[in-house]
């Protein structure tokens, strides 16, 4: 009976460590997905800002002024 209890404690410890590492892994995956989603949103915003009409007009003016200076 004395050997049975330590074996159970080891099994419980192993299972709890496995579950803990699984949860840590899931948290990492979730954080990566969240950061990937944020990056995608930022990329989309950046694209919108750089292709917006005021930006295009400003670039056109800049290029025209640059051509005059040459």
Protein Blocks (a to p, Z undefined) as FASTA:
>chain_A
ZZmmmmmmmmmmmmmmmmmmmmmmmmmmmmmmmmmmmmmmmmmmmmmmmmgmklmmmmmm
mmmmmmmmZZ
